[in-house]
Amino acid sequence: ARAVVEHADHVGIAHGRDALAHDHRRERQAAPGGPAAPAAPATPKDAKVLEAINLYRGKLSPLTLDSGLNKAAEEVAKIILSNKPLGESKDAFAEAHKAILGYKNAELYQPIGLSMNEVSEGTYKAAPRYVCQDDAKLMGEQLMAQTGDPALEQLKSPLVTLVGIHVFEYGSATYWVAVVAEGGKTA
């Protein structure tokens, strides 16, 4: 049963990555209101998640929390909170993609903290993956212990410099999702 869940999770993640993949043919649009400045964590929980992510990155430069990416992270959380099956015909990630399109010429990566589980052929259900805790060091260690999460592996890339974080309640626990991107590219 575990292999089936891991396979469904892998297939779902690949589906999410495809839905969020950057379309190089599409012209980038200017972000409404101009680019946002690097942000201080909005809540102590956001700060803990950022600290855990940077612990996971090890010797790489720490990620910069960027308020412009928070909207994309919030959209990913909405997909989870909707608790609806997602078919291949509708792009469930369209709003997350739209939230980053053209922003600082950033390249959107696969959301971190999102698990896509196949409920029937071609239909997936989003679920949260990482619990938010008060101990950033413990969260960082838990991230380091994860295996087989390609979204998490993105954090090891030195090209990734920006992160948006959204912490939310789901069921009886607090979870987090993050959206990372390359920043500083020229158009």
C-alpha positions as CSV (number, residue, x, y, z in Angstrom):
1,A,0.0,0.0,0.0
2,R,2.9,2.4,0.8
3,A,4.3,2.0,-2.7
4,V,0.9,2.8,-4.2
5,V,0.7,6.0,-2.1
6,E,4.2,7.0,-3.0
7,H,3.5,6.4,-6.7
8,A,0.3,8.4,-6.6
9,D,2.1,11.1,-4.8
10,H,4.9,11.1,-7.4
11,V,2.4,11.2,-10.2
12,G,0.5,14.0,-8.6
13,I,3.6,16.0,-8.0
14,A,4.6,15.6,-11.6
15,H,1.1,16.7,-12.6
16,G,1.4,19.8,-10.4
17,R,4.9,20.6,-11.7
18,D,3.5,20.4,-15.3
19,A,0.7,22.7,-14.4
20,L,3.1,25.2,-13.0
21,A,5.8,24.8,-15.5
22,H,6.9,28.1,-17.0
23,D,5.6,28.8,-20.5
24,H,8.6,30.3,-22.3
25,R,6.5,31.2,-25.3
26,R,4.2,33.5,-23.2
27,E,5.4,37.1,-22.9
28,R,6.0,38.2,-19.3
29,Q,3.6,40.8,-18.0
30,A,4.5,43.6,-15.6
31,A,3.3,42.8,-12.1
32,P,0.4,45.1,-11.0
33,G,1.6,47.9,-8.8
34,G,5.3,47.1,-9.4
35,P,7.4,44.5,-7.7
36,A,7.2,44.0,-3.9
37,A,10.1,44.5,-1.7
38,P,11.7,41.7,0.3
39,A,9.5,41.2,3.3
40,A,9.9,40.5,6.9
41,P,8.0,37.4,8.0
42,A,4.3,38.3,8.6
43,T,4.0,36.0,11.6
44,P,6.3,34.2,13.9
45,K,5.2,30.9,12.2
46,D,6.3,32.3,8.8
47,A,9.7,33.2,10.4
48,K,10.0,29.6,11.8
49,V,9.2,28.1,8.4
50,L,11.7,30.4,6.7
51,E,14.4,29.5,9.3
52,A,13.7,25.7,8.7
53,I,13.9,26.1,5.0
54,N,17.2,27.9,5.3
55,L,18.5,25.2,7.6
56,Y,17.6,22.6,5.0
57,R,19.5,24.6,2.4
58,G,22.7,24.3,4.4
59,K,25.6,26.3,3.1
60,L,23.7,27.9,0.3
61,S,22.7,31.6,0.6
62,P,19.6,32.0,2.7
63,L,16.4,32.5,0.8
64,T,14.8,35.9,0.9
65,L,11.1,36.1,1.9
66,D,9.4,38.0,-0.8
67,S,5.9,39.3,-0.2
68,G,5.1,39.1,-4.0
69,L,5.3,35.4,-3.9
70,N,3.1,35.0,-0.8
71,K,0.0,35.3,-3.1
72,A,1.1,32.3,-5.1
73,A,1.7,30.3,-1.8
74,E,-1.7,31.3,-0.6
75,E,-3.3,30.0,-3.9
76,V,-1.6,26.7,-3.4
77,A,-3.0,26.5,0.2
78,K,-6.5,27.3,-1.3
79,I,-6.1,24.2,-3.6
80,I,-5.6,22.1,-0.5
81,L,-8.3,23.8,1.5
82,S,-10.9,23.4,-1.3
83,N,-10.7,19.6,-0.6
84,K,-12.0,19.0,-4.1
85,P,-10.9,16.4,-6.6
86,L,-8.8,17.9,-9.4
87,G,-9.1,16.5,-12.9
88,E,-6.8,17.0,-15.8
89,S,-9.2,19.2,-17.7
90,K,-9.0,22.1,-15.3
91,D,-5.7,23.8,-14.4
92,A,-6.1,23.9,-10.6
93,F,-2.8,25.8,-10.4
94,A,-3.8,28.6,-12.8
95,E,-4.2,31.2,-10.0
96,A,-0.9,30.3,-8.5
97,H,0.7,30.6,-11.9
98,K,-1.1,33.9,-12.5
99,A,0.1,35.2,-9.2
100,I,3.7,34.9,-10.2
101,L,3.6,35.5,-14.0
102,G,5.9,38.4,-14.8
103,Y,6.8,39.0,-11.2
104,K,10.5,40.1,-11.1
105,N,11.0,37.9,-14.1
106,A,10.8,35.0,-11.6
107,E,10.6,31.4,-12.7
108,L,7.9,29.5,-10.7
109,Y,9.0,26.1,-9.3
110,Q,6.9,23.3,-7.9
111,P,5.1,24.2,-4.7
112,I,6.7,22.8,-1.5
113,G,4.4,21.3,1.1
114,L,1.7,20.1,-1.4
115,S,1.0,16.4,-1.9
116,M,-1.1,15.3,-4.8
117,N,-2.8,11.9,-4.3
118,E,-4.5,10.1,-7.1
119,V,-8.1,9.2,-6.1
120,S,-9.0,7.7,-9.5
121,E,-7.4,7.7,-12.9
122,G,-6.6,11.2,-13.9
123,T,-8.2,12.7,-10.8
124,Y,-6.1,13.9,-7.8
125,K,-6.7,15.4,-4.4
126,A,-4.4,17.9,-2.9
127,A,-3.2,17.4,0.7
128,P,-0.8,19.3,3.0
129,R,2.6,17.7,3.5
130,Y,4.5,19.6,6.2
131,V,3.3,20.5,9.7
132,C,4.3,23.9,11.0
133,Q,5.9,23.6,14.5
134,D,7.3,26.1,17.0
135,D,10.8,24.6,16.7
136,A,12.5,25.7,13.5
137,K,15.5,23.5,14.1
138,L,13.2,20.4,14.4
139,M,11.3,21.4,11.3
140,G,14.6,21.8,9.4
141,E,15.8,18.3,10.6
142,Q,12.5,16.8,9.5
143,L,13.0,18.4,6.1
144,M,16.5,16.9,5.9
145,A,15.1,13.5,6.8
146,Q,12.6,13.5,3.9
147,T,13.3,11.4,0.8
148,G,11.6,11.3,-2.6
149,D,10.2,14.8,-2.5
150,P,11.3,16.5,-5.7
151,A,9.7,19.8,-4.7
152,L,11.9,19.9,-1.6
153,E,15.0,19.1,-3.6
154,Q,14.5,22.4,-5.5
155,L,15.7,24.1,-2.3
156,K,19.2,22.8,-2.9
157,S,19.5,24.8,-6.1
158,P,21.6,28.0,-5.8
159,L,19.4,29.5,-8.5
160,V,16.5,29.6,-6.1
161,T,16.7,32.9,-4.2
162,L,13.1,33.9,-3.4
163,V,10.4,32.3,-1.3
164,G,6.8,33.0,-0.4
165,I,5.3,31.2,2.5
166,H,1.7,30.6,3.6
167,V,0.8,29.0,7.0
168,F,-2.7,27.6,7.4
169,E,-5.0,25.4,9.5
170,Y,-6.2,22.1,8.0
171,G,-8.1,19.7,10.1
172,S,-6.7,19.9,13.6
173,A,-3.1,20.9,12.6
174,T,-1.2,23.8,11.2
175,Y,0.6,23.3,7.9
176,W,2.7,25.4,5.6
177,V,3.3,25.6,1.9
178,A,6.0,27.6,0.1
179,V,6.6,28.8,-3.4
180,V,10.2,29.3,-4.5
181,A,11.5,31.1,-7.5
182,E,14.6,32.3,-9.2
183,G,14.9,36.0,-9.0
184,G,16.9,38.7,-10.7
185,K,16.7,37.4,-14.2
186,T,16.7,39.9,-17.1
187,A,13.7,39.9,-19.4
